[in-house]
Amino acid sequence: MNVVYFAWVRERIGLPQETVETDALTVNDLIAELSKREDRYAAAFADISALRVALDQELSDFDASLHGVREVAFFPPMTGG
């Protein structure tokens, strides 16, 4: 699946996106897998309350299933103005 990172998440991980082979069943499982890769991933996902996730370009929850999902995007909350 394609994993996309925006804003400070991209800065911490050092990539705008990557293709990930995973056995993760949920977004939380994917975060756990990614966090174990390297310290930069662990830093990016240290506080998921500061993150939002979209599955195939629709906002979702961290306990959502990844079954059939082609793209997961992580980004900080948006602010209006």
C-alpha positions as CSV (number, residue, x, y, z in Angstrom):
1,M,0.0,0.0,0.0
2,N,1.1,3.6,-0.5
3,V,1.7,5.5,2.7
4,V,1.8,9.3,2.4
5,Y,3.2,11.8,5.0
6,F,2.4,15.5,5.2
7,A,3.8,18.5,7.1
8,W,5.9,17.7,10.2
9,V,5.3,14.0,9.8
10,R,7.1,14.1,6.5
11,E,9.9,16.2,8.0
12,R,10.5,13.7,10.8
13,I,10.4,10.6,8.6
14,G,12.2,12.2,5.8
15,L,10.0,10.9,3.0
16,P,6.9,12.3,1.3
17,Q,5.6,8.8,0.6
18,E,6.6,5.2,0.3
19,T,5.2,1.8,-0.7
20,V,4.8,-0.5,2.3
21,E,4.3,-4.2,2.4
22,T,2.4,-4.9,5.6
23,D,0.3,-7.5,7.4
24,A,-1.3,-4.8,9.5
25,L,-5.1,-5.2,10.0
26,T,-5.8,-1.7,11.3
27,V,-4.2,1.8,11.1
28,N,-3.0,1.3,14.7
29,D,-1.2,-1.9,13.6
30,L,0.4,-0.1,10.7
31,I,1.7,2.6,13.1
32,A,3.1,0.0,15.4
33,E,4.9,-1.7,12.5
34,L,6.3,1.6,11.1
35,S,7.4,2.8,14.6
36,K,9.5,-0.3,15.0
37,R,11.5,0.4,11.8
38,E,13.6,3.3,12.9
39,D,13.8,6.1,15.5
40,R,12.5,8.6,13.0
41,Y,9.3,6.7,12.5
42,A,8.9,6.2,16.3
43,A,9.3,10.0,16.7
44,A,6.7,10.8,14.1
45,F,4.2,8.5,15.7
46,A,5.0,9.1,19.3
47,D,1.8,11.0,19.9
48,I,-0.9,9.9,17.6
49,S,-3.3,12.4,19.3
50,A,-1.5,15.0,17.3
51,L,-2.2,13.2,14.0
52,R,-5.1,12.5,11.6
53,V,-5.3,9.7,9.1
54,A,-7.1,9.3,5.8
55,L,-7.7,6.0,4.0
56,D,-8.0,6.3,0.3
57,Q,-8.5,10.1,0.8
58,E,-11.3,9.9,3.3
59,L,-10.8,10.8,7.0
60,S,-10.8,7.8,9.2
61,D,-10.1,6.5,12.7
62,F,-6.9,4.8,13.9
63,D,-8.8,1.6,14.7
64,A,-10.2,1.4,11.1
65,S,-9.5,-1.7,9.0
66,L,-6.9,-1.6,6.2
67,H,-8.7,-4.3,4.2
68,G,-8.7,-3.2,0.6
69,V,-7.1,0.2,1.4
70,R,-4.6,1.4,-1.3
71,E,-3.5,4.6,0.4
72,V,-2.9,5.7,4.0
73,A,-2.1,9.4,4.6
74,F,-0.8,10.8,7.9
75,F,-1.0,14.5,8.7
76,P,-1.5,17.0,11.5
77,P,-4.9,18.4,12.2
78,M,-6.0,21.2,9.9
79,T,-6.7,24.6,11.2
80,G,-9.1,27.2,9.7
81,G,-8.6,30.8,9.3
